[in-house]
């Protein structure tokens, strides 16, 4: 392990978590699981006065498990010239090779006022955000499949058209040969 990883703070599951209630996230913090990391950031958000949402997630191509997740502030500021601007406060959580999760990026600053101790249930928001992320990922997969099926269908239709052209040529040749034979037969009978 390199020196940076040796200096990181190890934080366990939320049930056995030894985190101080006033602790702020920082890059390099380690967690036993993704849920422990998200729970820590959610608690921090509640204390500071903002609501969180899942910004992004990335799955392993090997087994489909989540290997990184961006969680950020749900809020934003109203700017008369630009309209609504999303808040850039967030954490980027990444899964390490040994199964632990680490904060790879932490953005503290918000572009809107904060209101400590929000009353909206974080669990409800998490479930909705996760479901939206799942459905969005599923939609992407379906679109890719649809595009692949469309390409296969176009190729198949081109093959059918080529085959029809080839059959039409053969049928025309057989028809021409039959007409020729009929004429020859008529000439012989005369």
C-alpha positions as a Markdown table, in Angstrom:
| # | Residue | x | y | z |
|---|---|---|---|---|
| 1 | Unk | 0.0 | 0.0 | 0.0 |
| 2 | Unk | 1.2 | 3.5 | -0.7 |
| 3 | Unk | 1.6 | 6.2 | 2.0 |
| 4 | Unk | -1.7 | 8.0 | 1.1 |
| 5 | Unk | -3.7 | 4.8 | 1.7 |
| 6 | Unk | -1.9 | 4.1 | 5.0 |
| 7 | Unk | -2.9 | 7.5 | 6.3 |
| 8 | Unk | -6.6 | 7.2 | 5.5 |
| 9 | Unk | -9.2 | 6.8 | 8.2 |
| 10 | Unk | -11.1 | 3.5 | 8.4 |
| 11 | Unk | -14.8 | 3.8 | 9.1 |
| 12 | Unk | -17.0 | 0.7 | 9.6 |
| 13 | Unk | -20.6 | -0.1 | 9.0 |
| 14 | Unk | -23.1 | 2.4 | 10.3 |
| 15 | Unk | -24.0 | 0.0 | 13.2 |
| 16 | Unk | -20.4 | -0.1 | 14.5 |
| 17 | Unk | -19.4 | 3.3 | 13.2 |
| 18 | Unk | -16.9 | 5.3 | 15.3 |
| 19 | Unk | -17.4 | 8.5 | 13.4 |
| 20 | Unk | -17.7 | 11.7 | 15.3 |
| 21 | Unk | -21.0 | 13.5 | 14.7 |
| 22 | Unk | -19.3 | 16.7 | 13.6 |
| 23 | Unk | -16.8 | 15.1 | 11.2 |
| 24 | Unk | -16.6 | 16.5 | 7.7 |
| 25 | Unk | -16.0 | 14.2 | 4.7 |
| 26 | Unk | -12.6 | 14.3 | 3.1 |
| 27 | Unk | -10.8 | 12.6 | 0.3 |
| 28 | Unk | -9.3 | 9.3 | 1.3 |
| 29 | Unk | -11.9 | 8.4 | 4.0 |
| 30 | Unk | -12.5 | 4.6 | 3.9 |
| 31 | Unk | -15.7 | 2.8 | 4.6 |
| 32 | Unk | -16.6 | -0.9 | 5.0 |
| 33 | Unk | -19.4 | -0.6 | 2.4 |
| 34 | Unk | -21.2 | 1.7 | 0.0 |
| 35 | Unk | -24.2 | 1.9 | 2.4 |
| 36 | Unk | -21.9 | 3.0 | 5.2 |
| 37 | Unk | -20.3 | 5.7 | 3.0 |
| 38 | Unk | -23.7 | 7.0 | 1.8 |
| 39 | Unk | -25.1 | 6.9 | 5.3 |
| 40 | Unk | -22.1 | 9.0 | 6.6 |
| 41 | Unk | -22.6 | 11.6 | 3.8 |
| 42 | Unk | -26.4 | 11.7 | 4.4 |
| 43 | Unk | -25.8 | 12.3 | 8.1 |
| 44 | Unk | -23.3 | 15.1 | 7.2 |
| 45 | Unk | -25.8 | 16.6 | 4.8 |
| 46 | Unk | -28.6 | 16.6 | 7.4 |
| 47 | Unk | -26.3 | 18.3 | 9.9 |
| 48 | Unk | -25.1 | 20.9 | 7.5 |
| 49 | Unk | -28.5 | 21.5 | 6.0 |
| 50 | Unk | -29.0 | 20.0 | 2.6 |
| 51 | Unk | -30.6 | 17.1 | 0.9 |
| 52 | Unk | -28.7 | 14.5 | -1.1 |
| 53 | Unk | -29.4 | 12.7 | -4.3 |
| 54 | Unk | -27.6 | 10.1 | -6.4 |
| 55 | Unk | -25.8 | 11.9 | -9.2 |
| 56 | Unk | -24.3 | 9.0 | -11.0 |
| 57 | Unk | -23.3 | 5.3 | -10.6 |
| 58 | Unk | -21.0 | 3.0 | -12.6 |
| 59 | Unk | -21.3 | -0.7 | -12.7 |
| 60 | Unk | -18.6 | -3.3 | -13.3 |
| 61 | Unk | -18.7 | -4.8 | -16.7 |
| 62 | Unk | -17.5 | -8.1 | -15.2 |
| 63 | Unk | -20.3 | -8.8 | -12.7 |
| 64 | Unk | -22.7 | -5.8 | -12.8 |
| 65 | Unk | -22.0 | -4.6 | -9.3 |
| 66 | Unk | -21.8 | -0.9 | -8.5 |
| 67 | Unk | -18.1 | 0.2 | -8.4 |
| 68 | Unk | -18.6 | 4.0 | -8.1 |
| 69 | Unk | -21.3 | 6.4 | -7.1 |
| 70 | Unk | -21.6 | 10.1 | -7.1 |
| 71 | Unk | -23.8 | 11.6 | -4.4 |
| 72 | Unk | -24.5 | 15.3 | -4.3 |
| 73 | Unk | -26.6 | 18.1 | -3.1 |
| 74 | Unk | -30.2 | 18.2 | -4.4 |
| 75 | Unk | -30.4 | 22.0 | -4.2 |
| 76 | Unk | -29.4 | 24.8 | -6.4 |
| 77 | Unk | -29.5 | 28.5 | -6.9 |
| 78 | Unk | -31.9 | 30.7 | -8.9 |
| 79 | Unk | -29.9 | 32.9 | -11.2 |
| 80 | Unk | -32.0 | 35.4 | -13.2 |
| 81 | Unk | -29.9 | 35.2 | -16.3 |
| 82 | Unk | -29.3 | 31.5 | -16.4 |
| 83 | Unk | -32.4 | 30.1 | -14.6 |
| 84 | Unk | -31.8 | 27.2 | -12.1 |
| 85 | Unk | -28.2 | 26.1 | -11.5 |
| 86 | Unk | -27.5 | 22.7 | -9.9 |
| 87 | Unk | -25.3 | 22.7 | -6.8 |
| 88 | Unk | -21.9 | 21.3 | -7.2 |
| 89 | Unk | -21.4 | 20.0 | -3.6 |
| 90 | Unk | -20.8 | 16.3 | -3.8 |
| 91 | Unk | -18.8 | 13.2 | -3.0 |
| 92 | Unk | -17.5 | 10.6 | -5.4 |
| 93 | Unk | -17.4 | 7.1 | -3.8 |
| 94 | Unk | -15.3 | 4.4 | -5.4 |
| 95 | Unk | -15.0 | 0.7 | -4.5 |
| 96 | Unk | -11.5 | -0.5 | -3.8 |
| 97 | Unk | -10.1 | -3.9 | -4.8 |
| 98 | Unk | -10.5 | -5.3 | -1.3 |
| 99 | Unk | -14.2 | -4.3 | -1.2 |
| 100 | Unk | -13.9 | -1.2 | 0.9 |
| 101 | Unk | -15.2 | 2.2 | -0.3 |
| 102 | Unk | -13.2 | 5.4 | -0.4 |
| 103 | Unk | -14.1 | 9.1 | -0.9 |
| 104 | Unk | -12.1 | 10.0 | -4.1 |
| 105 | Unk | -13.5 | 13.5 | -4.5 |
| 106 | Unk | -15.3 | 15.9 | -2.1 |
| 107 | Unk | -16.7 | 19.2 | -3.0 |
| 108 | Unk | -17.8 | 21.2 | 0.0 |
| 109 | Unk | -19.1 | 24.5 | -1.5 |
| 110 | Unk | -22.8 | 25.1 | -2.2 |
| 111 | Unk | -24.3 | 27.8 | -4.4 |
| 112 | Unk | -27.4 | 28.3 | -2.2 |
| 113 | Unk | -28.3 | 28.8 | 1.4 |
| 114 | Unk | -28.3 | 25.8 | 3.7 |
| 115 | Unk | -31.0 | 24.9 | 6.2 |
| 116 | Unk | -29.8 | 22.4 | 8.9 |
| 117 | Unk | -32.0 | 19.5 | 10.0 |
| 118 | Unk | -34.2 | 18.9 | 6.9 |
| 119 | Unk | -37.4 | 17.1 | 7.6 |
| 120 | Unk | -37.7 | 15.1 | 4.3 |
| 121 | Unk | -37.0 | 11.4 | 4.7 |
| 122 | Unk | -33.7 | 10.6 | 3.1 |
| 123 | Unk | -34.7 | 7.0 | 2.7 |
| 124 | Unk | -37.7 | 7.9 | 0.5 |
| 125 | Unk | -35.4 | 10.1 | -1.7 |
| 126 | Unk | -32.7 | 7.4 | -1.9 |
| 127 | Unk | -35.2 | 4.8 | -3.1 |
| 128 | Unk | -36.6 | 7.0 | -5.8 |
| 129 | Unk | -33.2 | 8.1 | -7.0 |
| 130 | Unk | -31.9 | 4.6 | -7.1 |
| 131 | Unk | -35.0 | 3.4 | -9.0 |
| 132 | Unk | -34.6 | 6.3 | -11.5 |
| 133 | Unk | -30.9 | 5.3 | -11.9 |
| 134 | Unk | -31.8 | 1.7 | -12.4 |
| 135 | Unk | -34.5 | 2.5 | -15.0 |
| 136 | Unk | -32.2 | 4.9 | -16.8 |
| 137 | Unk | -29.5 | 2.2 | -17.0 |
| 138 | Unk | -32.1 | -0.3 | -18.2 |
| 139 | Unk | -33.4 | 2.2 | -20.8 |
| 140 | Unk | -29.8 | 2.7 | -22.1 |
| 141 | Unk | -29.4 | -1.1 | -22.5 |
| 142 | Unk | -32.7 | -1.4 | -24.3 |
| 143 | Unk | -31.8 | 1.4 | -26.7 |
| 144 | Unk | -28.5 | -0.3 | -27.5 |
| 145 | Unk | -30.3 | -3.6 | -28.0 |
| 146 | Unk | -32.9 | -1.9 | -30.2 |
| 147 | Unk | -30.2 | -0.3 | -32.3 |
| 148 | Unk | -28.4 | -3.7 | -32.7 |
| 149 | Unk | -31.7 | -5.4 | -33.6 |
| 150 | Unk | -32.5 | -2.6 | -36.2 |
| 151 | Unk | -29.0 | -3.1 | -37.8 |
| 152 | Unk | -29.6 | -6.9 | -37.9 |
| 153 | Unk | -33.0 | -6.4 | -39.4 |
| 154 | Unk | -31.7 | -4.0 | -42.1 |
| 155 | Unk | -28.9 | -6.5 | -43.0 |
| 156 | Unk | -31.5 | -9.3 | -43.1 |
| 157 | Unk | -33.8 | -7.3 | -45.4 |
| 158 | Unk | -30.9 | -6.5 | -47.7 |
| 159 | Unk | -30.0 | -10.2 | -47.9 |
| 160 | Unk | -33.7 | -11.0 | -48.7 |
| 161 | Unk | -33.7 | -8.3 | -51.4 |
| 162 | Unk | -30.5 | -9.6 | -52.9 |
| 163 | Unk | -31.9 | -13.2 | -52.8 |
| 164 | Unk | -35.2 | -12.0 | -54.4 |
| 165 | Unk | -33.2 | -10.3 | -57.2 |
| 166 | Unk | -31.2 | -13.5 | -57.7 |
| 167 | Unk | -34.4 | -15.6 | -57.8 |
| 168 | Unk | -36.0 | -13.2 | -60.2 |
| 169 | Unk | -33.1 | -13.5 | -62.6 |
| 170 | Unk | -33.2 | -17.3 | -62.5 |
| 171 | Unk | -37.0 | -17.4 | -63.0 |
| 172 | Unk | -36.7 | -15.0 | -66.0 |
| 173 | Unk | -34.0 | -17.3 | -67.4 |
| 174 | Unk | -36.2 | -20.4 | -66.9 |
| 175 | Unk | -39.1 | -18.6 | -68.5 |
| 176 | Unk | -37.0 | -17.5 | -71.5 |
| 177 | Unk | -35.7 | -21.1 | -71.9 |
| 178 | Unk | -39.3 | -22.5 | -71.8 |
| 179 | Unk | -40.4 | -20.0 | -74.5 |
| 180 | Unk | -37.4 | -20.9 | -76.6 |
| 181 | Unk | -38.2 | -24.6 | -76.3 |
| 182 | Unk | -41.9 | -24.0 | -77.1 |
| 183 | Unk | -40.9 | -22.1 | -80.3 |
| 184 | Unk | -38.4 | -24.9 | -81.3 |
| 185 | Unk | -41.2 | -27.5 | -80.7 |
| 186 | Unk | -43.6 | -25.5 | -82.8 |
| 187 | Unk | -41.0 | -25.3 | -85.6 |
| 188 | Unk | -40.4 | -29.0 | -85.6 |
| 189 | Unk | -44.1 | -29.8 | -85.8 |
| 190 | Unk | -44.5 | -27.7 | -88.9 |
